Amino acid sequence: MQALLVAGGRKVSRAVVLWMALLAVLVGVPACGGYDELVAKDQIAAERWGNLEAALQRRADLVPNLVATVKAAAKHEEDTFAAVTQARASATQVKLSAEDLSDPAKMEQFQKVQGELSGALSKLLVVQERYPDLKANENFRDLTAQLEGTENRILRAREEYNAAVRDYNTALGQVKGQAINKVTGKPFAPRVFYAGTAGSAAAPAVSF
């Protein structure tokens, strides 16, 4: 009789183990899928940020040639040249790490210096209205066309980054996302939107 109970007890224990294993699979598989989803959305946001950085760098690379071209025809605009050069230096000095993209203060500083460069470039382009020779300069026209195209790419890249951030932050903020983040040691942090500064959404106006 005792042997039967022991045997029966073993059978019950095996059944419990099997049910626990099945439950772990049923719970664990969706959890792994949710973790992978957060990783994928975070990577998409990182890619979009890289595209935005590339567009911002392209703008910074155009500035020296643009300033040199304007200087050749508008030698008396030293204050404008100095402002653009300083704004470019500030914009290129502020770099953000992956962790900084979740820091509102650092994102605000980055956006501020980029906005200052946009403003300085807009003032530089206004100079051409006072210099007919500059307006007719083929190199100047080519550079300003490149700049306008780059500003449009910056705007589009910013919109795509913010869309990816919204998608990622939404998934992270949902109950499943919060639970997965907590269980896995909170490896995910909400990203900060790239809001830009007032007036920086539009490309610098170029008229001839």
N, C-alpha and C positions, 0 to 999 in steps of 0.2 A: 504494500500500500504506500509506504514511504517513498519507494522507488518511483511509483507512478506519479506521486506529488512532485518529486524532484524533476522527473521527466517533464511533467506538465508545466512545472515552474520554468524549466528551460525553454519550453515552447512559447510560453507567455513572454518571457524575456526577449526571445528572438523576434517575436511579433512587435514588441514595443520598440526594439532597436530599428526594425525595418520601417515602422511608421515614423520614427524620429528622423531616420535618414531621408525618407521621402519628403517629410515636412521641410527638412533643411534644403533639399533640392528645390522644392516649390518656392521657398522664400528666397533662397540664395540666387537662383537664376535671374529673377527680375531685379534683384539688388545689383547684381553684376552688370546687368543691362543698363540700369539707371546710372551706375558709376561711369560706364563707358560712354553713355550719352553726355554726361557732364564733361568728360574729357574731350569728346568730339566738339562740343559747342565752344569750349574754352580754346581749343586749337583753331577753330574757325575765326574766333574773335582775335586771336593772336595774329593770324594771317592777315586779317583786315587791317590790323594796326600796322603791320609791316608795310602794307600797300600805302597807307597814309603817310608813314615815315618816308617812304621812297618819294612820294609826291612832294613832300615838304623839303626834302633834300634837293630835289630837282629845282625847286624855286630858289633855294639858297645858292645853288651852283650858277644860276642865271644872273644873280645880282651883280657880281664883279664886272662882267662884260657889259651889262646894261649901264652901270654907273660910269664905266670908262667911256662908253659911247656918248653918253649925255655930257660928260665933262668936256669932250672934244669940241662940242658946239655951244655949251653953256658954262663957260668958265667961272661965272660970277655966282653960281648957286652952291657955294661951299657948305652952307648950313644944311642944305638938303642932302648933299652927298654924305656929310658927316652923320646925319641922322639915319640914313639908310645903312651905312656901313656899321654903325653901332648896333642898330636893330638886328642886322644879320649876325653879327658876332654874338649877341645875346641869345638869339634863336638857335644857333648851332652849338652853343655851350651847354644848354640845358638838355640833358639826356635822361631818358626814363628806362628803368629796368622793368622786368615783368611784374615784380612786386609793386612797383610804383604806380602801375595802372589801376591799383585798388586803393590808392591814397589820394583823396580829394584835394589836399593841399598841393601835392606835387603836380597833379594834373592841372590844377588851376594855374600854377606858375608856368607850366609848359604852354598852356593855351594863351596866357598873357603875352609871353615873348613872341609867340607866333603871330598873335594879333597885332602887336606893335610893328612887326616887320611888314605885315599887310598894309597897315596905315602909312608907313614910311614909303613904301613902293607907290602907293596911290598918289602921294605928294610929289614923288619924283616924276611920275607920268604927267602930272599937271604942268610941269616945267616946259614940256614940248610945245605948249600953246604959245609961249612967248618967243620961241625960236623957230622961225620958218625953215631954216637950214636943217634943223634937227628933224622936223616933221617930214622932210623930203629924204632923209638919210635911210638908205635901203637896209643897212645893218640894224638901225634902231627899229625900223618897222618889223624886221624879222624877229628881233629879240622880244619886242612887246607882244607880238603874236604868240611866241612861245610861252611868254609869261601868262598871257590870258588863258591859253590852253592848259597850262599847269595849274592855275588857280581853279579852273573848272574841274580838273582831276582831283584836286585837294578836296573840293566840296563833295564830289561824288564818293571819294574814299572815306570821307568823314561820315557821310550818311550810311555807307555800307558797314563801317565799323560800329556805329551806334546801333544799327539794326541787329548785328551779331551780338553786341553787348546786351541788348534788350532780350534777345532769345536766350542767351546764357544765364543772365540774372533771373529771368522768369523761372527757368528750370531749377536753378539753385534755390530760389525762394519758395518753391512748392514744397509740400509736406515730404514727398519722397526725396527730393533733393536735399532738404535739411537733414533728414534722417540718415541718408547715405553719407553726407558730409561729416556728420557727427560720429558715426560708427567708424569711418575710415580715418579719423583723426583730424578732420577739418582741413583737407588739403586745398579746398576751393574757397576763394574769396570773391565777393562781388566786384565787378569792374566798374570804373567811373566812366560816364559818358563824356565824349569830347564835345563840349558845348560851344567852343569857340568864344569869340568876343563880339560885342556889338559892331555890326558893319562888316565883319570878316567873312560872312557867308557869301558875299558877292565878290566876283573877280574884279580887280582894279579896272576902272573904265578906261578904255583906250579909244581916242577919236583922232581923226586926221582931217 
